[in-house]
Amino acid sequence: MQDEAFQTWLLEGGRTQKAVSTRLSRLRNLEDKLAAIKAPQQSLDEAYRADGLRGLIAHLGTMREAAKAGDRSYAVLSDTTIPEKYLTALRSYLRLFKRFMDGEPPKPTGNWPELEAMKASFLERMPDFENFQQQSGEYWRIERAYKDEILAKVADAIARGTDEASTGRAVYDALVPQAGPLLRWQTRDAIDKKVPQLADRFYAILGQLAREPATADVGEFRPGTKEIARAAAELETMRSEAAATLTPGEIRCLTHTVRAAGHPSETCFVEVSKAGDLARRLLGRPIFDIGPSDPNEIAGWQRLLDRIFAVMRNDWTWQPRDLLDVQGFAWVCLDADFGIDEEETSENPILLFDRSGTAFAPKPMVPQGGDEPAYRISTGGNKLEETEFTTDLIAVARFLLIDRRLVRMAPLGGGPANLLGYGKQKLVAYRISKSIAEALNIPAEGGDMPAGNIPHGDDSTASSIQYVPEPRNLILYGPPGTGKTYATSRHAVALIDGDDWRKETLYDREAVRARYAELVATKQIEFVTFHQSYAYEDFVEGLRPTQGLEEAEGTGPQSEPKTSSAGFELKPVNGVFRRISAEAERARIAACQPVSPEATPFALGSRRVFKMSIGRAGWEDYLFDAAIEGGYTALGWGLGLDWSDPKYRNYDEVYRRVNDEKPGTSGNSGDIAQVWRLLEMNVGDLVVVSHGNSLIRAIGIVTGDYYHAPGEPERYDQRRPVNWLLVPKDPIPADAIYGKSLTQSSCYELRSDLLNRAALERLLSEASGHGAGEIDQTLQNLSSRRPNQFVLVIDEINRANISKVFGELITLLEPDKRLGEDNVLTVTLPYSHDTFGVPSNLHVLGTMNTADRSIALLDTALRRRFDFIELMPEPEHLRDAETSTGIPLVAMLRVINDRIEYLFDREHQIGHAFFMACRSREDVDAVMRRKVIPLLAEYFFEDWQKIASVLGDVDGARFLERKPLNAPPGLSDDAFAENRVRWTVRAPFADNAYDIFR
């Protein structure tokens, strides 16, 4: 296999280095195992020459089908537990290799139907556009002419410059014209006037960036990546020294724009907000992080530009001159005020609305075995075999609005994508672009909703109208085996993600289970089982013995000695209900805050997470407050020395210096170990600040290198700049994101295997866009943003003493008494004396087995505050199992339950779920023997005559065996002696056991 050439081809197609490495390693492994899978060729090149790889792709398809049937021949390739997906991906990688061998140009990957939509919008806004070479027309006048003037001025400045500083000044002046400035004059003014001692250095960095050629050996990066990264790092250092105006966003704008002015084939002029919009539009994720730039981020932005450039040049034949044409194209498409009528939707050419005003747009996906995203259209059902795919937006609109077929769509504000139809389900109105309306000869908007109610304006307006579910208290009840556990999963996911999850036609069991597991991981679903010993102290809060030394946590040698004690103190500890209520309330309050337009969900990625202590919790809170206000984290170890020299990133150098100052110091000393950990943090890593051993009071991201702050009180002089992302009003339990208690070490890295990354990402995403500092707790009513929803699942809710467990919370559960609602109520809790209320985005979902206890016996106050959904046996669900086993399961279950209800009551029945997995007579026998008959014995208190009646086996000839018992000697002549029988379960059942139900 031509590894290096294929790798280059994949990278030019815009794939990430990680994605390229995955494809190469899988194909190399396949090539090594060709003989093992009985392929006739010995290499992929040979397989291509034989038949263009068609035979090998077909062979892998055969292996995939065999794997579905249980065959393990795939194991020679991988020990994966999902062989079908592995083999499907491998076939897709082979098709990529075939395209490479065919000599096709690299084809971009990503959300490219959206790029086609941008193309349509661009041509609509630029009706006289032919290509980028023309020097007339609207695009030339608005977007290109002034850039060519700037490029000429910058080229002249580079040619005339006597040194890098003077060149940098001239370049900056060229990029700050009177109209349409590309760089901010405020930054230049701040540098020249407020920190003049840094001005020459600032302009020298820019001059060097504009002048120097790209590194010849770029490795995995793009030309210009290393130069931009170097300049960004130098400007970041200046920011930490005094130039506070150089925010990470400003540095990105400066470095990319200056580099583009001198080398427009390497990057483009950057406006961070528009760059973020473009990346989210085409990649579905932000391109820039909130911290400082790094080479991977820069290369990712360059790859995106290169991919668009390639499409413009190869597919559209627009003859772009450089990446400034890519930027001009993007800005025309992303500018909401470019001159299009207000009702025109350029961002989303097809929008449909439900009756609440929520906007939905077609959502592309990558078809199974395919490489590129396309829109999924139903041809009659929900299975993949019953759908087709297209990238033509006009065809999508025709399928939706004229043919009335289902299309995969998703709400603009976020949420699951489903197959939805206009006029068939909840979508009642539409709005499409003028070009699509003209192509289909239909109105640009319409539907059952009055035109005045159809949301207008940009997409942010439409997507801000979001459905916020009313808080639900729900109990699912029914006999055993009626699917309560699975129904609970579906209802829990639906309460969080939307009601469509309740539709079994849209989501299969595996999808529900997978989504449920994801929500458990993010702590949006908590599960608890009630039992007879469960109490208020377990559920809400209770006193627990705690060692008194937990709060004596220091961060340096100047801390008070930790005093151990053999005794304990009783402290209030939150139960599961109060813990999930706190999570829900944080999310509810966060949704009320104003959000920056650049705010995006936080991506944890591969960042490391460090625990730090700042002062002793409860003793030195002023140190913590100063760190939050000052945007840094601090450490008290380090002998008050300055560790700025880069050589101290080496542990041995730290050890050597400390022992020079204090001979005999152990390597475990805080002056060595703690300082080195602070120094070895990377920019972009996270810091969580502890409050004792079990709570977290702040989370931030490291934004700069170490610096020394001599003369600070208490010698907390070892520091790293930090952007504090989350500072909650009340500390967060550490176990919300970490699998064990925190230790008293001042600074250490949290173990990745114990870190709940999903829950941490959710917490930081909820707080994203709010900046440092506390969330405003005074906001009580929800804004238009939908807060994250939370569900507490209570299994066997009827088995505990409800009044004892819920206590005063019974009143707070009512929907209109929740925090954020009109009639909000709070109570003072008995142990902590905290004021407590139940958030409106917390739902309580209980299950109840009616064989254990009737609804009539539940606490009346509980019944008034919960909705009840009955789940009874549904024999019709057993049709497939009946076909597989050849046994009349539908009729059998119906007859058995009728007899139980006659002999006992309707709440003690047998559920269909017991038989759902049956595929043979043996499976049915096992269920009857191990589940059904023992349950009947429990229902009828071992009255086997009634059990036999239910089974239709009063003679003991099918499922049971009836053997008469003789009276013992001496009782046989007794007039009171009665005939008795012994009942046993047959092993095996009679061959005709089930015939009675036919």
Secondary structure, DSSP 8 states (H G I E B T S, - for coil): --HHHHHHHHHHTT--HHHHHHHHHHHHHHHHTTTTTT-S-SSHHHHHHHHTTHHHHHHHHHHHHHHHTT--GGGGT---S-HHHHHHHHHHHHHHHHHHHTT------SSHHHHHHHHHHHHHH-TT---TT-S-HHHIIIIIHHHHHHHHHHHHHHHH-SSHHHHHHHHHHHT--SSS-SS-HHHHHHHHHH-GGGHHHHHHHHHHHHHS---S--TTS-TTHHHHHHHHHHHHHHHHHT-TT--HHHHHHHHHHHHHHH-TTT-----HHHHHHHHHHHHSS-SS-SS---HHHHHHHHHHHHHHHHIIIIIS-----SHHHHHHHHHHHH-TTSS--TT--SS-SEEEE-TT--EEEE--B--TT-SS-BEEEESSSSSGGGEEEE--HHHHHHHHHTS---EEEEETTS---EEE-BTTSSB-EEEE-HHHHHHHTS-SEEESS-GGGS--SSHHHHHT--------EEEEEESTTSSHHHHHHHHHHHHHH-GGGG-TTT--HHHHHHHHHHHHHTTSEEEEE--TT--HHHHTEEEEEEEGGGG---SSTTS------S-EEEEEEE-HHHHHHHHHHHHHHHTTS---TT------TT--EEEE--S-TTT-HHHHHHHHHHTEEEE--STT----SGGGGSHHHHHHHHHHHSTT--TTSTTTHHHHHHHH--TT-EEEEESSSSEEEEEEEE-S--EE-TT-GGG--EEEEEEEEE--SS-EEGGGTBSS---S-SEEE--GGGB-HHHHHHHHHHHTTS-SS---TT--S--SS----EEEEEETGGGS-HHHHHTTHHHHTSGGGSBTSTT---EE-TTT--EE--BTTEEEEEEEETTT--GGGS-HHHHHH-EEEE----GGGGHHHHHHH-S-HHHHHHHHHHHHHHHS-TTS---GGGGTT--SHHHHHHHIIIIIHHHHHHHTTT-HHHHHHHHT-TTSSSSEEEEEE---TTTTT-TT---EEEEEE-SS--TTTTGGG-
